[in-house]
Amino acid sequence: MTATLAITERRGQGTWPSHALAEWKDSLDTVHRWMQIVGKTRLALAPSVNHWWHITLYLTARGLTTSPMPYGVRSFEVEFDFIDHNLLIRTSEGATRALALVPRTVADFYREYMGMLDALGFRVTLRAVPSELEDTLRFDQDREHRSYDPDYVSRCWKILSRTNRVLQQFRGGFLGKCSPVHFFWGAFDLACTRFSGRRAPTHPGGVPHLPDWAVREAYSHECISAGWWPGGGPLPEPSFYSYSYPEPAGFSEAPIQPEGAYYHSELREFILPYETVRLAPNPEKTLLQFFQTTYEAGATLGQWDRPALERPLET
């Protein structure tokens, strides 16, 4: 059975902004570390959920949020507002604090953010070292990363927002266990993951500055994951991705759509360049096509029980 997903057939459903990695790489490196600081707050406070789903951030109408985090009988949330460019802390008692998102070092951001939490009565202990990055420069000592281009950061948020809408629709076609659409601050990617229901082979680990036991928890069960990433390392451009774990035989040669999508042998993922989507007559339909056909390739070759896991939608 093949799930057929409906999507609005109209042009201009939303502008997908231009977004070259090289033009905002310094800002990305800085904001990535700011997000890790905030994300590690959620890691420290939120109750554990399978596959580390309790540590992620979520899209809002203005940026990204932790959602409410428990602290004794109180709770608070932290939101990156990429319209007014503020970091906001809101408590269940009605208090609000704001930190302007402007060019500043990671060390200064860390000091001011932790000071705001302390002033509100939230004593939080974080491991102040980047995760899933090559460098190990502590946040409280990092005066190297200090860029913030509000225009490019806003463009990134708009891409995340538009991708979120497509992933939400894609998610609706699956009846099996499926993650929320959420933002992983470790790798700086927006993702949605479907599961077959079967255990997976033990993951080999090897993710930079992430314990192997943590990676094995994330990949304890067979899954197919899709999302968006700003690029970096072997992929010097923003792209959409899709991969299967474990990767079934023949996956890399599977026919997928749209034209322009390809299999990246080093990443072991299907890649669809962001520019291909941005310039398409119907970006949303093009992107949904990529998510659907790469899922079908992985699920079919991996012998998932597709009739039991999929809900066909009207064309």
C-alpha positions as CSV (number, residue, x, y, z in Angstrom):
1,M,0.0,0.0,0.0
2,T,1.3,3.4,-0.9
3,A,0.3,6.5,1.1
4,T,-0.7,9.3,-1.1
5,L,-0.4,12.7,0.5
6,A,-2.4,15.7,-0.6
7,I,-0.9,19.1,-0.9
8,T,-2.3,22.4,-2.1
9,E,-1.6,23.0,-5.8
10,R,-0.8,26.6,-5.9
11,R,2.1,28.9,-6.4
12,G,3.5,31.3,-3.9
13,Q,2.2,29.4,-0.8
14,G,5.1,31.0,1.1
15,T,8.3,32.6,0.1
16,W,11.4,30.4,0.6
17,P,14.3,32.9,1.1
18,S,17.7,32.6,-0.4
19,H,20.1,31.2,2.1
20,A,23.7,30.4,1.2
21,L,25.7,28.8,4.0
22,A,28.9,30.8,3.3
23,E,27.0,34.1,3.8
24,W,26.0,33.4,7.4
25,K,28.4,30.7,8.6
26,D,29.9,32.9,11.4
27,S,26.4,33.7,12.7
28,L,25.4,30.0,12.4
29,D,28.4,28.9,14.5
30,T,27.5,31.4,17.2
31,V,23.7,30.8,17.3
32,H,24.3,27.1,17.2
33,R,26.2,27.4,20.5
34,W,23.6,29.7,22.0
35,M,21.0,27.1,21.2
36,Q,23.0,24.4,22.8
37,I,23.2,26.4,26.0
38,V,19.4,26.7,26.0
39,G,18.9,23.1,24.9
40,K,21.1,21.8,27.6
41,T,18.8,23.5,30.1
42,R,16.0,21.3,28.9
43,L,18.3,18.3,29.0
44,A,19.0,19.1,32.7
45,L,15.4,19.6,33.7
46,A,12.9,17.7,31.4
47,P,11.9,14.1,32.3
48,S,13.5,11.5,30.0
49,V,11.7,10.4,26.8
50,N,12.7,7.7,24.4
51,H,15.3,8.6,21.7
52,W,16.1,11.9,23.5
53,W,12.9,13.5,22.4
54,H,12.7,15.4,25.7
55,I,15.7,17.6,24.9
56,T,14.5,19.1,21.6
57,L,13.2,22.6,20.7
58,Y,10.0,23.4,18.9
59,L,8.9,25.9,16.3
60,T,6.7,28.8,17.4
61,A,5.1,31.7,15.5
62,R,8.2,33.7,16.2
63,G,11.1,31.3,16.6
64,L,12.0,28.3,18.7
65,T,11.0,27.3,22.3
66,T,12.0,24.8,24.9
67,S,8.3,24.5,25.8
68,P,7.6,24.5,29.6
69,M,10.2,22.9,31.8
70,P,9.5,21.7,35.3
71,Y,11.4,23.2,38.3
72,G,9.9,21.9,41.6
73,V,6.3,23.2,41.7
74,R,7.2,25.9,39.2
75,S,7.9,25.8,35.5
76,F,9.5,28.1,32.9
77,E,10.1,28.2,29.2
78,V,12.8,29.8,27.0
79,E,12.1,31.1,23.6
80,F,14.3,32.5,20.8
81,D,12.3,35.2,19.2
82,F,13.7,35.7,15.7
83,I,11.3,38.6,14.8
84,D,12.2,41.0,17.5
85,H,15.5,39.2,18.1
86,N,15.2,38.5,21.8
87,L,15.8,35.5,24.1
88,L,12.8,35.4,26.4
89,I,12.4,33.5,29.7
90,R,8.8,33.2,30.9
91,T,7.8,31.6,34.3
92,S,4.6,30.0,35.5
93,E,4.4,32.8,38.1
94,G,4.2,35.5,35.4
95,A,7.7,36.8,35.4
96,T,9.5,37.6,32.1
97,R,13.1,38.4,31.3
98,A,14.6,39.3,27.9
99,L,18.1,39.2,26.5
100,A,18.7,41.0,23.2
101,L,20.0,38.8,20.4
102,V,22.9,41.0,19.1
103,P,26.5,40.3,18.2
104,R,28.1,39.0,21.5
105,T,30.4,36.3,22.4
106,V,29.2,32.8,23.5
107,A,30.9,33.4,26.8
108,D,28.9,36.7,27.4
109,F,25.7,35.0,26.3
110,Y,26.3,32.1,28.7
111,R,27.1,34.4,31.6
112,E,24.0,36.6,31.0
113,Y,21.7,33.8,30.4
114,M,22.7,31.8,33.5
115,G,22.5,35.1,35.5
116,M,18.9,35.6,34.3
117,L,18.0,32.0,35.4
118,D,19.7,32.5,38.8
119,A,17.9,35.8,39.4
120,L,14.6,34.1,38.7
121,G,15.4,31.4,41.3
122,F,16.3,28.6,38.8
123,R,19.6,26.9,39.8
124,V,20.5,24.9,36.7
125,T,23.8,23.0,36.2
126,L,24.8,22.5,32.6
127,R,27.7,20.7,31.0
128,A,29.2,23.8,29.3
129,V,30.9,22.0,26.4
130,P,29.5,21.8,22.9
131,S,27.9,18.5,21.8
132,E,28.2,17.0,18.3
133,L,30.8,19.6,17.3
134,E,34.5,19.1,16.6
135,D,35.6,21.8,19.0
136,T,35.5,21.5,22.8
137,L,35.9,25.2,23.7
138,R,33.8,25.7,26.8
139,F,30.8,28.1,26.5
140,D,32.0,30.2,29.4
141,Q,35.4,30.6,27.7
142,D,34.3,31.0,24.1
143,R,35.2,34.5,22.9
144,E,35.8,33.3,19.4
145,H,32.2,32.9,18.2
146,R,30.5,36.3,18.4
147,S,28.5,37.0,15.2
148,Y,24.8,37.6,14.8
149,D,23.3,38.7,11.5
150,P,19.6,39.2,12.2
151,D,18.6,39.0,8.5
152,Y,20.2,35.6,7.9
153,V,19.0,34.3,11.3
154,S,15.5,35.3,10.4
155,R,15.8,33.7,7.0
156,C,16.9,30.4,8.7
157,W,13.8,30.6,11.0
158,K,11.5,31.1,8.0
159,I,13.0,28.1,6.3
160,L,12.5,26.0,9.5
161,S,8.9,27.3,9.7
162,R,8.0,26.4,6.2
163,T,9.7,23.0,6.5
164,N,7.8,22.4,9.7
165,R,4.5,22.8,7.9
166,V,5.5,20.2,5.2
167,L,6.9,17.8,7.8
168,Q,3.6,18.1,9.8
169,Q,1.6,17.1,6.8
170,F,4.0,14.3,6.0
171,R,3.8,13.0,9.5
172,G,0.0,12.7,9.2
173,G,0.3,9.9,6.8
174,F,1.8,7.5,9.3
175,L,0.0,5.4,11.9
176,G,3.0,3.8,13.6
177,K,5.3,5.3,16.2
178,C,6.5,8.7,15.0
179,S,8.4,11.5,16.6
180,P,7.1,15.0,16.8
181,V,8.5,17.5,14.3
182,H,11.3,18.9,16.4
183,F,14.6,20.7,16.4
184,F,17.8,19.0,17.5
185,W,20.2,21.6,18.8
186,G,23.1,19.1,18.8
187,A,23.3,19.0,15.0
188,F,21.1,22.0,14.3
189,D,18.5,20.2,12.3
190,L,14.7,20.0,12.1
191,A,13.6,16.4,11.9
192,C,10.7,13.9,11.9
193,T,11.3,10.2,12.4
194,R,9.2,7.2,11.7
195,F,9.7,3.8,13.2
196,S,9.0,0.2,12.0
197,G,8.4,-1.1,15.5
198,R,11.3,-3.5,15.4
199,R,14.6,-3.3,17.3
200,A,17.6,-2.1,15.3
201,P,21.2,-3.5,15.2
202,T,23.5,-1.8,17.8
203,H,24.6,1.6,16.4
204,P,28.4,1.8,16.1
205,G,28.5,5.3,17.7
206,G,31.3,7.7,16.8
207,V,29.4,11.0,16.9
208,P,31.8,13.8,17.9
209,H,31.5,14.6,21.7
210,L,28.4,12.4,22.2
211,P,28.7,9.2,24.2
212,D,28.1,6.1,22.2
213,W,25.4,5.0,24.7
214,A,23.5,8.1,23.9
215,V,23.6,7.5,20.2
216,R,22.5,3.9,20.8
217,E,19.5,5.1,22.7
218,A,18.6,7.4,19.8
219,Y,18.9,4.5,17.3
220,S,17.6,1.6,19.3
221,H,14.8,0.8,16.8
222,E,14.6,0.8,13.0
223,C,13.8,4.2,11.7
224,I,13.5,6.5,8.7
225,S,14.3,10.1,9.5
226,A,13.8,13.2,7.3
227,G,14.4,16.9,7.8
228,W,16.4,20.0,7.0
229,W,20.0,21.0,7.9
230,P,21.9,24.3,7.1
231,G,24.9,22.3,5.8
232,G,28.5,22.0,6.8
233,G,31.5,19.7,6.5
234,P,31.0,17.5,3.4
235,L,27.8,19.3,2.4
236,P,28.5,23.0,1.9
237,E,24.9,24.1,1.3
238,P,21.6,24.0,3.1
239,S,19.7,20.8,2.2
240,F,16.9,18.5,3.0
241,Y,17.8,14.9,4.0
242,S,16.3,11.5,4.4
243,Y,18.0,8.3,5.7
244,S,17.2,4.9,7.0
245,Y,18.7,3.1,9.9
246,P,19.7,0.4,9.4
247,E,20.2,1.1,5.7
248,P,18.6,-1.7,3.7
249,A,20.4,-3.3,0.7
250,G,19.8,-1.3,-2.5
251,F,18.7,1.9,-0.7
252,S,21.3,4.1,-2.4
253,E,20.2,3.1,-5.9
254,A,16.4,3.4,-5.2
255,P,14.5,5.7,-7.5
256,I,13.3,8.8,-5.7
257,Q,11.9,12.2,-6.6
258,P,12.2,15.0,-7.5
259,E,14.9,15.6,-10.1
260,G,17.9,17.0,-8.4
261,A,17.8,14.7,-5.3
262,Y,20.7,12.3,-4.9
263,Y,22.4,9.9,-2.5
264,H,25.4,11.2,-0.6
265,S,27.8,8.3,-0.1
266,E,29.7,9.9,2.7
267,L,26.7,11.0,4.8
268,R,24.7,7.8,3.7
269,E,21.7,10.0,3.2
270,F,19.5,11.1,0.3
271,I,20.0,14.9,-0.2
272,L,17.8,17.5,-1.8
273,P,19.5,20.8,-2.1
274,Y,17.5,23.7,-0.6
275,E,17.9,25.7,-3.8
276,T,16.1,23.0,-5.8
277,V,13.1,23.4,-3.5
278,R,13.3,27.2,-3.3
279,L,13.2,27.6,-7.1
280,A,10.6,25.0,-7.7
281,P,7.2,26.1,-9.1
282,N,5.6,24.5,-6.0
283,P,8.2,24.2,-3.3
284,E,5.9,22.5,-0.8
285,K,4.8,19.8,-3.3
286,T,8.5,19.3,-4.4
287,L,9.6,18.8,-0.8
288,L,6.8,16.5,0.1
289,Q,7.6,14.4,-2.9
290,F,11.2,14.0,-1.6
291,F,10.1,13.0,1.9
292,Q,7.5,10.5,0.6
293,T,9.6,8.8,-2.1
294,T,12.6,8.4,0.2
295,Y,10.4,7.0,2.9
296,E,8.8,4.5,0.5
297,A,12.3,3.4,-0.7
298,G,13.5,2.7,2.9
299,A,10.2,1.1,4.1
300,T,9.8,-1.1,1.1
301,L,13.4,-2.3,0.9
302,G,13.5,-2.7,4.7
303,Q,10.4,-4.8,4.6
304,W,8.3,-2.6,6.9
305,D,4.7,-3.7,7.5
306,R,3.5,-0.7,5.4
307,P,-0.3,-1.7,5.3
308,A,-0.3,-1.6,9.1
309,L,1.8,1.5,9.4
310,E,0.3,3.9,6.8
311,R,-2.9,5.9,6.5
312,P,-3.7,6.7,2.9
313,L,-4.9,10.3,2.4
314,E,-7.0,11.7,-0.4
315,T,-5.2,13.0,-3.4
